[in-house]
Amino acid sequence: MAFSPLQLVPNASTALAVVGVGVLVYVYLVTTYPDRAIGTRPRPDIPGRKGLPIFGNTFHILKKSGETLDRLLEIHQAFGEPNTTTMLGVGRIITINRPDWIEHVQKRNFENYVKGSYSYGVLKDLLGDGIFNVDGEHWKYQRKVASRNFTISNMRDIIAPILRHELQVLEDILDKHAAAGTSVDLQDLYFRFTLSAFVRMAFGTDIGSLSSPEKPHAFAEAFDYAQEIASRRFVKPGWKFSEIFSQEGRKMRKAIGIINQTIDDIVTERQSGKGTNANKGGPKDLLQLFLDYRHDAEDAQGNRTALTKTELREVLLNLLLAGRDTTAESLSWASFRLIQYPEAQERFVKEVAKHDLVDEVDFDATKVSPAPVYQETLRLHPSVPRMSKIAVGDDVIPNGGPRVEAGDIVSWSDWVMGRSRAIWGPDAPTWQPERWIVRSDEKEGGGEEQVRTETQWKFHAFNGGPRLCLGATMAQFQGLSVLARVFGKFTFEPLVDIPADGSARPYNLTLTLPMKEPLTVRVHRRVGKARTL
């Protein structure tokens, strides 16, 4: 039968109808969402960067994903607080970089703001149901388990002898570099140091990360990679699908396997009686404390049950994230700043010598005058530089704060707040440890020097409210002890660019805040004993 052009008419009509419907839908969406992402309501009451129809600020956020903190600072400076953005697949984000507003969210209306299912899914394979990844009753349970063992007395007993040992190993490594005239990456060395110290505290064993610094460490590399990928997921709503087929996804699954297997092997060895506590005869390590832990509730036989192997792994991995990465990064940033400001370095060295902290480990060192170097570093380089929560129900943040609707994401950045002149004064962007020093008789300009105390909402580096960091005192003690030994014994010649204008080096935004590039230096033994003030 001969072909007739009329046969195409029904198909053409259908195609035209589909196109017409598509155009109508597009027009409807563009009209309904002219400057914001689909699914979000208009909020003319909150200023913010104008978005695109349908997509909102999605493309801008993705484009700036490697410079997220700088983008947040630009928005803060341009629009003030609060401000808002929208993102396709994520929703509306309301930023509240003000201490009193954060206090409301994290304390006064704590139950209304949660991490939510999206954040939980992003971090589930890495952190499981650990304390940093859960809400509600799960979080209360994890907090109780951790707080019963992570006490000041336990940490003082466990960490002090281990820190003395690890500091000597660190000093020996730096001594070898000084004698040989070779360079070293301080950031890498600090990561190896904190991993080694934490594993000794947690498992009572030497993982070899510091004692064999020339060798790559599979566990550390896997942990670093998993954090980096997990961080990227927050701005990739389709990550679950893309990781099924991508090389990134395959590498992530391999990294998670290495992490879990390493921890499980150590736990299994200890449970079998083959593993030993390196602190035998002394205080228990963290693993033994958690192995000995028993739930309050009893099972059918009337026994208080122990933690499962999965629970043990999740508890320890979450503590590792807090104890290893954050301390290593703050040490790296503090060392960078001390190298950047030689006069501040000399003042610090004189102060640690004055308080006998170069060769001694003193748990009360956070209360004396060298401590502001570490405090000021955390102010400008907080280990967890951004945070967000999802509103369960509608709310109005007091003191002029925004109206929040159920499902909105409420976000803040300690990194931005540390640079906020409204919070820290006109010199906020400047690294200035002296801002933390007060005198007991300020009116007369005399008296003893003391470390200024700020509220947990203004100085928010250790979080606040019910989620206040359990290890804050330990972190400051460890950080100050390392800086006192390292700079009390050595000087460093930078082999990388150190900005002369006081600005910072580039960061690599993962779940925490490492430097993007190595902090490579040449090491020299400090000549003579530091003169005290």
C-alpha positions in Angstrom: 0.0 0.0 0.0 1.3 3.4 -0.9 2.5 5.7 1.9 0.5 8.9 2.4 1.8 12.0 4.3 -1.6 12.1 6.0 -0.6 9.1 8.0 1.8 11.4 9.9 -1.0 13.8 11.0 -2.1 11.8 14.2 1.5 11.4 15.3 2.2 15.0 14.6 -0.9 16.1 16.5 0.2 14.0 19.5 3.7 15.4 19.4 2.3 18.9 19.2 0.0 18.2 22.1 2.9 16.9 24.2 5.0 19.9 23.3 2.1 22.2 24.2 1.6 20.5 27.6 5.3 20.8 28.2 5.3 24.5 27.4 2.3 25.1 29.7 4.0 23.2 32.5 7.2 25.1 32.0 5.3 28.4 32.0 3.5 27.4 35.1 6.7 26.5 36.9 8.6 29.6 35.8 5.6 31.7 36.9 5.2 29.9 40.2 8.9 29.7 41.0 10.4 32.8 39.3 13.5 33.0 41.5 13.6 29.9 43.7 13.8 26.1 43.6 10.7 24.0 42.9 8.8 23.1 46.1 9.8 26.2 48.1 7.6 29.0 49.2 8.3 32.7 48.5 10.0 34.4 51.4 10.2 38.1 50.6 10.8 38.9 54.3 14.3 37.4 54.2 17.0 38.9 51.9 19.2 36.7 49.8 20.9 36.2 46.5 18.3 36.2 43.6 18.0 32.7 42.2 17.0 31.3 38.8 13.5 30.1 37.9 12.9 26.5 39.0 16.5 26.0 40.1 16.9 28.8 42.6 20.5 29.1 43.7 21.4 25.5 42.8 24.0 26.3 40.1 25.7 29.0 42.1 26.0 26.6 45.1 27.4 23.8 42.9 29.8 26.1 41.1 31.2 27.4 44.5 31.2 24.0 46.3 34.9 24.1 46.6 34.8 27.6 48.1 31.6 27.1 50.2 32.9 29.1 53.2 34.0 32.1 51.1 30.6 32.0 49.4 28.8 32.1 52.8 31.0 35.0 53.9 30.2 37.0 50.8 26.5 36.4 51.3 26.8 37.4 55.0 28.6 40.6 54.0 26.1 41.4 51.3 22.8 40.6 52.9 23.5 40.4 56.7 21.6 38.0 58.9 19.3 36.3 58.3 19.6 35.5 54.7 18.3 32.7 52.5 19.0 30.5 49.5 17.1 27.7 47.8 18.4 24.5 46.2 16.8 22.0 43.9 16.2 18.7 45.8 17.2 20.3 49.1 14.8 23.1 49.7 15.0 26.5 51.5 18.1 27.2 53.6 17.9 30.0 56.2 21.2 31.2 57.5 21.4 32.5 61.1 24.9 33.6 61.9 24.1 35.2 65.3 25.0 33.7 68.7 21.6 34.3 70.3 19.7 32.8 67.4 22.0 29.7 67.4 21.4 29.4 71.2 17.6 29.3 70.5 18.0 26.5 67.9 20.6 24.4 69.8 19.2 24.9 73.3 16.0 26.7 73.9 14.0 24.9 71.2 16.4 21.9 70.8 13.8 19.3 70.1 12.4 21.2 67.1 15.7 21.1 65.1 17.2 17.8 63.9 19.9 16.6 61.5 17.2 14.9 59.4 17.0 12.0 57.1 19.1 13.5 54.3 22.1 14.2 56.5 21.7 10.8 58.1 21.7 9.1 54.7 24.8 11.0 53.5 26.9 9.9 56.5 25.3 6.5 57.3 27.9 4.3 55.7 30.7 6.2 57.4 29.4 7.1 60.9 26.4 4.7 61.1 24.2 5.4 64.1 27.0 7.2 65.9 26.6 10.3 68.1 27.3 12.8 65.2 24.7 11.3 62.9 21.5 10.7 64.8 18.7 12.6 66.5 16.1 12.0 69.2 16.3 8.9 71.3 19.1 7.4 69.2 21.2 10.5 70.0 20.3 10.5 73.7 21.4 6.8 73.9 24.7 7.5 72.1 25.4 10.6 74.3 24.8 8.5 77.4 27.1 5.8 76.3 29.9 8.2 75.4 29.5 10.6 78.4 29.7 7.7 81.0 33.1 6.8 79.6 34.4 10.0 78.2 34.8 11.7 81.5 37.5 14.2 82.5 39.0 11.8 85.0 39.1 9.0 82.5 40.7 11.2 79.9 43.2 12.6 82.3 44.3 9.1 83.3 44.4 7.8 79.7 45.7 10.7 77.7 48.5 12.1 79.8 50.9 9.1 79.7 50.1 8.4 76.1 50.6 12.1 75.2 54.0 12.1 76.8 55.0 9.0 74.8 53.7 10.3 71.5 55.3 13.8 72.0 58.7 12.2 72.4 58.2 10.2 69.2 57.1 13.4 67.5 60.1 15.3 68.8 62.5 12.6 67.7 61.1 12.8 64.1 61.5 16.5 64.0 65.0 16.1 65.4 65.9 13.8 62.5 64.7 16.2 60.0 66.6 19.1 61.7 69.8 17.0 61.7 69.4 16.0 58.0 68.2 19.3 56.8 65.2 17.7 55.1 61.7 19.1 54.8 58.5 17.8 56.4 54.8 18.5 55.9 53.6 19.5 59.3 49.9 18.9 58.5 50.6 15.3 57.5 52.8 14.8 60.6 50.0 16.2 62.9 47.5 13.8 61.3 49.8 10.9 61.9 50.4 12.1 65.4 46.7 12.4 66.4 45.8 9.1 64.7 48.6 7.3 66.6 47.6 9.0 69.9 43.9 8.3 69.4 44.5 4.6 68.5 46.6 4.2 71.6 43.9 5.8 73.7 41.1 3.8 72.1 42.7 0.4 71.4 45.9 0.4 73.4 48.0 -0.5 70.4 50.5 1.2 68.0 49.0 1.6 64.6 52.4 2.7 63.2 51.2 6.0 61.7 53.7 8.0 63.6 56.4 5.4 64.4 56.7 4.7 60.6 56.0 8.2 59.1 57.5 7.4 55.8 54.9 4.8 55.0 51.4 5.5 53.7 48.7 4.3 56.0 45.7 2.5 54.4 43.3 3.2 57.3 44.1 6.9 57.4 43.9 7.3 53.6 40.5 5.4 53.6 39.1 7.6 56.4 40.2 10.8 54.7 38.8 9.8 51.4 35.5 8.7 52.9 35.1 12.1 54.6 35.8 14.0 51.5 33.2 12.1 49.5 30.6 12.3 52.3 31.1 16.1 52.3 30.5 16.3 48.6 27.2 14.4 48.9 25.6 17.3 50.8 25.5 19.4 47.5 24.8 16.4 45.2 21.2 15.3 45.7 21.6 12.5 43.2 24.7 11.0 44.8 23.0 7.7 45.6 22.4 7.0 42.0 25.7 8.4 40.6 27.8 6.4 43.1 26.4 3.1 41.9 28.3 3.4 38.6 31.1 5.9 39.2 34.7 5.3 40.1 34.2 7.6 43.0 31.4 5.3 44.4 33.6 2.2 44.0 36.5 3.9 45.8 34.1 5.0 48.5 32.8 1.5 49.1 36.4 0.2 49.2 37.3 2.9 51.7 34.4 2.0 54.0 35.3 -1.6 53.8 38.9 -0.9 54.9 37.6 1.3 57.8 35.1 -1.2 59.1 37.4 -4.2 58.7 40.2 -2.5 60.6 38.1 -1.6 63.6 36.2 -4.9 63.6 39.5 -6.9 63.6 40.8 -5.0 66.6 37.5 -5.5 68.5 37.4 -9.2 67.6 41.0 -9.7 68.7 40.3 -8.0 72.0 37.1 -10.0 72.6 38.9 -13.2 71.9 41.4 -12.5 74.6 44.3 -12.3 72.1 44.5 -8.5 71.9 46.2 -6.7 74.8 45.7 -3.3 76.3 48.9 -1.4 75.9 48.1 0.4 79.1 48.0 -2.9 81.0 48.7 -2.2 84.7 47.4 1.4 84.2 44.1 2.9 83.2 41.8 1.0 80.7 41.8 2.2 77.1 38.6 3.4 75.5 37.8 0.1 73.9 38.0 -1.7 77.2 35.8 0.9 78.8 33.2 0.4 76.1 33.5 -3.4 76.2 32.8 -3.2 80.0 29.8 -0.9 79.5 26.4 -2.4 80.2 23.0 -1.1 79.2 20.7 0.0 82.0 17.8 -2.2 80.6 18.0 -5.9 81.2 17.3 -8.7 78.7 14.9 -11.6 79.1 17.4 -13.4 81.4 17.8 -10.4 83.6 21.2 -9.5 82.3 22.4 -6.0 81.4 23.6 -6.4 77.8 26.9 -5.2 76.3 27.4 -3.1 73.2 27.3 -5.0 69.9 30.3 -5.1 67.6 28.5 -2.6 65.3 27.8 -0.3 68.2 31.4 -0.5 69.3 32.6 0.4 65.9 30.2 3.3 65.5 31.1 4.8 68.9 34.8 4.6 68.2 34.6 5.9 64.6 32.6 8.9 65.7 35.1 9.6 68.5 38.0 9.1 66.0 36.5 11.8 63.8 36.3 14.2 66.7 39.6 13.3 68.3 41.9 12.8 65.3 40.9 15.1 62.5 39.8 18.2 64.4 42.9 18.3 66.6 45.3 17.7 63.7 43.7 20.5 61.7 43.7 23.0 64.5 47.4 22.2 65.1 48.1 22.8 61.4 46.3 26.1 61.4 47.9 27.2 64.6 51.4 26.3 63.3 50.7 28.2 60.1 49.7 31.3 62.1 52.7 31.1 64.4 55.0 30.9 61.4 53.1 33.7 59.7 53.5 35.9 62.8 57.1 35.5 64.2 56.5 38.0 67.0 53.5 36.1 68.3 55.6 32.9 68.0 58.3 34.3 70.2 55.7 35.5 72.8 54.1 32.0 72.8 57.5 30.3 73.3 58.4 32.5 76.2 55.0 31.9 77.8 55.2 28.1 77.5 58.7 28.2 79.0 57.4 30.5 81.8 54.7 27.9 82.7 57.1 24.9 82.2 55.0 23.4 79.4 57.8 22.7 76.9 58.8 19.4 78.5 55.8 18.8 80.8 52.2 17.8 80.2 49.8 19.8 82.3 46.1 19.1 82.1 45.4 22.6 83.5 47.4 24.4 80.8 44.3 25.6 79.1 43.8 28.1 81.9 47.1 29.9 81.5 48.3 32.6 79.1 49.7 30.5 76.2 46.2 29.0 75.6 44.9 32.0 73.6 47.0 30.9 70.6 44.9 27.8 70.3 41.7 29.6 71.1 42.3 32.3 68.5 43.1 29.7 65.9 39.8 27.9 66.5 38.0 31.2 66.3 39.1 31.7 62.7 39.7 28.1 61.7 36.9 26.1 63.5 37.2 22.4 63.0 33.6 22.0 62.0 33.1 25.2 60.0 29.4 24.9 59.0 26.4 23.2 60.5 22.7 22.9 59.7 19.5 21.5 61.1 16.0 20.9 59.7 13.0 22.4 61.4 10.4 19.8 62.6 7.7 22.4 63.1 7.1 26.0 62.5 9.0 28.4 64.7 9.9 32.1 65.2 13.5 32.7 66.3 13.3 35.5 69.0 15.3 38.7 69.2 14.4 39.8 65.6 15.1 36.4 64.1 13.3 34.9 61.1 10.2 32.9 60.9 11.0 29.2 60.2 8.6 26.8 58.5 8.6 23.1 59.0 11.0 21.5 56.6 13.3 24.6 56.3 17.0 24.0 56.8 18.5 26.4 59.4 22.2 26.9 58.8 25.2 28.7 60.4 28.9 28.8 59.9 31.4 29.2 62.8 34.0 30.2 60.2 31.8 33.1 59.0 31.0 34.1 62.6 34.7 34.2 63.5 35.1 36.8 60.8 32.0 38.8 61.7 32.8 42.3 62.9 29.3 42.5 64.4 30.3 39.7 66.8 34.1 40.1 67.3 34.6 43.8 66.5 36.4 45.7 63.7 39.5 43.5 63.9 37.5 40.2 63.6 39.3 38.9 60.5 42.7 39.3 62.1 44.4 36.5 64.0 45.2 38.2 67.3 45.7 36.0 70.4 45.8 39.0 72.6 42.1 39.4 72.4 41.8 36.5 74.8 44.0 38.0 77.5 42.4 40.0 80.3 43.9 41.2 83.6 42.5 40.6 87.0 42.4 44.3 87.5 41.4 45.6 84.0 40.4 49.1 85.3 43.9 49.7 86.7 45.6 47.9 83.8 47.3 45.7 86.3 46.9 42.3 88.0 47.6 38.9 86.7 47.0 37.9 83.1 44.0 35.6 82.7 42.4 33.8 79.7 39.1 35.5 78.7 36.0 33.3 78.9 33.4 33.7 76.2 30.0 32.1 76.0 29.7 28.9 74.1 27.5 30.7 71.6 30.0 33.4 70.8 33.0 31.1 70.8 31.2 28.2 69.2 34.1 26.1 68.1 33.0 23.3 70.4 29.3 23.5 69.6 26.8 24.3 72.3 23.8 23.3 74.4 23.0 19.5 74.8 25.4 18.8 72.0 28.4 20.6 73.5 31.6 18.7 72.7 32.4 16.1 75.4 36.1 16.3 74.5 36.6 20.1 74.5 38.9 20.2 77.4 40.9 17.2 76.2 41.3 18.7 72.7 42.6 22.0 74.1 44.9 20.2 76.5 46.3 18.0 73.7 46.6 20.9 71.2 48.4 23.2 73.6 50.8 20.4 74.7 51.8 19.7 71.1 52.3 23.3 70.2 54.4 23.9 73.4 56.7 21.0 72.6 57.0 21.6 68.9 57.6 25.4 69.0 59.4 25.3 72.3 62.0 23.0 70.8 62.1 23.9 67.1 61.8 26.8 64.6 60.4 26.3 61.1 61.5 27.8 57.7 58.4 27.7 55.5 58.9 26.2 52.0 55.4 27.2 50.9 53.8 30.6 50.4 52.8 32.3 53.7 50.7 35.3 52.9 52.3 38.5 54.3 48.9 40.3 54.6 47.6 38.1 57.3 45.2 36.1 55.1 44.8 32.4 55.4 45.9 29.5 53.2 43.3 27.7 51.0 41.2 25.1 52.8 40.0 21.7 51.6 36.4 21.5 52.9 35.5 18.0 54.0 33.4 17.2 57.0 36.0 19.2 58.9 38.6 21.9 57.8 42.0 20.7 56.7 44.4 22.8 54.6 44.1 22.2 50.9 47.9 22.0 50.4 50.8 20.6 52.5 52.4 22.9 55.2 55.9 22.0 54.1 58.7 23.4 56.3 62.4 22.9 57.0 63.1 22.2 60.6 65.7 23.8 62.8 66.5 23.1 66.5 65.7 26.2 68.6 69.0 27.6 69.8 69.2 28.1 73.6 66.5 27.9 76.1 63.6 30.2 75.6 63.8 33.3 77.8 60.8 33.7 80.1 58.9 36.9 80.4 
